[in-house]
């Protein structure tokens, strides 16, 4: 029998905290209810969870700062984090993803959506299936980094170097949302004259070349792009 995944829920509103906990328990998870940063860090010293659900608006240290601390600490940096934000806090969403949050969910949310997002983040943090250094994205896309080749349903397609590295970057963290700025930093490093629109153009071309598999590359409005294997 598989051990239940543990979710730390960091939320200072008691009603919301209880609601989230009850529904995640119903979905098969073990939960720990936490109301602030000091309680979170003391709990982490005792046991590391499988995932942290982290509200941005907290009374002591806000969720953005907590996420920064977690991602800078080697002991905790590999714990996936879902940020919880309000609809008007788009800038917080972008910042949260930039500093290493795995996903975000907007209040108000349905308990079904919450459970689905937790499940998706846990799944995507499972290492990619590889065989002889081959990376598979879903059932359609196969990447061979050594040969610099991409195949769609077994048929080889031709990509530019930039398109190849964008796809490879997505494949290394399926489901992870990459902001345009992050992709620019990964692909162009210190080239200051490259602008955000460059990413949009390359991704449009990449989608076209991938054919029907191009639908797996999703545009998260106001944030960036991700590849969705579902």
C-alpha positions in Angstrom: 0.0 0.0 0.0 1.4 3.4 -1.0 2.1 5.9 1.8 -0.1 9.0 1.8 1.5 12.1 0.4 1.8 14.9 3.1 0.6 18.4 2.4 1.6 21.3 4.6 -1.2 24.0 4.4 0.0 27.5 5.4 -3.0 29.7 5.8 -3.9 32.2 8.5 -7.7 32.2 7.9 -9.0 29.3 10.1 -12.1 28.6 8.1 -10.2 28.3 4.8 -7.5 26.3 6.5 -10.0 23.8 7.8 -11.9 23.6 4.5 -8.7 22.9 2.5 -7.5 20.3 5.0 -10.8 18.4 5.1 -11.0 18.2 1.3 -7.4 17.1 0.8 -7.9 14.4 3.4 -10.9 13.2 1.5 -8.8 13.2 -1.6 -6.3 10.8 0.1 -3.7 13.1 1.4 -2.3 13.6 4.9 -2.3 17.2 6.0 -0.8 19.5 8.5 -2.5 22.9 9.2 -0.1 25.8 9.8 -0.9 29.4 10.4 2.4 31.2 10.1 6.1 31.1 9.1 7.6 30.2 12.5 5.2 27.2 12.8 6.1 26.2 9.2 9.9 26.2 9.8 9.7 24.3 13.1 7.5 21.7 11.4 10.0 21.4 8.5 12.7 20.6 11.0 10.7 17.6 12.2 9.4 16.3 8.9 9.6 17.4 5.3 6.2 17.3 3.4 5.7 16.2 -0.1 4.2 19.6 -1.0 3.5 23.0 0.6 0.4 25.0 -0.1 1.4 28.5 0.7 -0.9 31.6 1.1 0.8 34.8 0.0 -1.0 37.0 2.6 0.3 35.9 6.0 0.5 37.9 9.3 4.2 37.6 10.0 6.2 36.9 6.8 4.4 36.9 3.5 4.3 33.8 1.3 6.7 35.3 -1.3 9.4 35.8 1.3 8.8 32.3 2.7 9.1 30.8 -0.7 12.4 32.6 -1.3 13.8 31.2 2.0 12.7 27.7 1.1 14.2 27.8 -2.4 17.5 29.1 -1.2 17.9 26.3 1.4 19.3 23.1 0.1 17.3 21.1 2.7 14.0 22.4 1.4 14.5 23.6 -2.2 13.2 20.4 -3.7 9.9 20.6 -1.9 7.2 21.7 -4.4 5.3 24.8 -3.5 1.9 26.0 -4.7 1.3 29.7 -4.0 -2.2 30.9 -3.2 -3.1 34.4 -4.4 -6.0 36.8 -5.1 -7.2 37.6 -8.6 -5.7 41.1 -8.5 -2.3 39.9 -7.5 -0.9 38.9 -10.9 2.4 40.5 -10.1 2.7 38.2 -7.1 2.0 35.2 -9.4 4.8 36.2 -11.7 7.2 36.8 -8.8 6.3 33.6 -7.1 7.0 31.6 -10.2 10.2 33.5 -10.8 11.6 32.6 -7.3 10.8 28.9 -7.8 7.1 28.2 -6.9 5.8 25.2 -8.9 2.3 26.5 -9.4 -0.3 29.0 -8.1 -4.0 28.9 -7.4 -6.3 31.9 -7.4 -8.9 32.6 -4.6 -11.7 31.8 -4.6 -11.1 28.3 -5.9 -13.1 25.1 -5.9 -11.9 22.2 -3.7 -11.9 20.0 -6.8 -9.6 22.4 -8.6 -7.3 22.6 -5.5 -7.1 18.8 -5.3 -6.4 18.6 -9.1 -3.6 21.1 -8.9 -1.9 19.4 -5.9 -2.1 16.1 -7.8 -0.6 17.7 -11.0 2.3 19.3 -9.2 3.2 16.1 -7.3 3.0 14.2 -10.6 5.2 16.7 -12.5 7.8 16.6 -9.8 8.3 12.9 -10.5 11.4 12.5 -12.7 10.8 12.4 -16.4 10.8 9.0 -18.1 14.2 8.5 -19.7 15.8 5.7 -21.6 19.3 6.0 -23.1 19.0 9.8 -22.4 15.8 10.0 -24.5 13.2 12.4 -23.0 9.6 11.6 -23.6 6.8 14.2 -23.3 3.5 12.4 -23.1 3.1 9.8 -25.8 3.9 12.0 -28.8 7.1 13.9 -28.4 10.6 12.2 -28.1 13.7 14.3 -27.6 17.3 12.9 -28.1 19.6 15.6 -26.7 22.7 13.8 -27.8 21.7 13.7 -31.5 19.9 17.0 -31.3 16.8 15.3 -32.7 13.0 15.6 -32.0 10.4 13.1 -33.2 6.7 13.4 -33.2 4.9 10.0 -33.3 8.2 8.5 -34.5 8.7 11.0 -37.3 11.7 13.3 -37.2 11.1 17.1 -37.4 13.5 19.9 -38.0 13.9 22.6 -35.4 16.2 25.6 -35.0 18.7 25.6 -32.2 16.5 28.0 -30.2 13.3 26.1 -30.8 15.1 22.9 -29.7 16.4 24.4 -26.5 13.0 25.9 -25.6 11.3 22.5 -26.0 14.1 20.8 -24.1 13.8 23.4 -21.3 10.0 22.7 -21.1 10.6 18.9 -21.1 12.9 19.1 -18.1 10.1 20.5 -15.9 6.8 19.4 -17.4 3.9 21.5 -16.1 6.3 24.2 -14.8 5.3 27.7 -15.9 8.3 29.6 -17.4 8.0 33.4 -17.6 9.3 35.1 -20.7 12.0 36.7 -18.6 13.1 33.3 -17.3 13.3 31.8 -20.8 15.3 34.8 -22.0 17.7 34.3 -19.1 18.1 30.6 -19.7 18.5 30.9 -23.5 20.2 34.2 -23.9 22.1 34.8 -20.7 23.7 38.2 -20.8 22.3 39.3 -24.2 20.5 42.5 -23.1 19.1 43.4 -26.5 16.8 40.4 -26.6 13.2 41.3 -25.8 10.1 39.4 -24.6 8.4 39.3 -28.0 11.3 37.1 -29.2 10.0 34.3 -27.0 6.5 34.6 -28.4 7.7 34.3 -32.0 9.9 31.3 -31.3 7.1 29.5 -29.4 4.6 30.2 -32.2 7.1 28.7 -34.7 7.8 25.7 -32.4 4.0 25.0 -32.0 3.6 25.1 -35.8 6.4 22.6 -36.3 5.1 20.3 -33.6 1.8 20.0 -35.4 -1.0 18.6 -33.2 1.5 18.1 -30.4 2.0 21.9 -30.4 -1.3 22.2 -28.4 0.7 20.8 -25.4 2.5 24.2 -25.1 0.1 26.4 -23.1 0.2 30.2 -22.8 -0.5 31.2 -19.2 -1.8 34.7 -19.8 0.2 37.4 -18.1 2.7 34.9 -16.8 4.5 32.8 -19.5 4.4 29.3 -21.0 4.4 25.7 -19.9 4.1 22.3 -21.5 1.1 20.2 -20.4 1.5 16.4 -20.8 -2.2 15.7 -20.2 
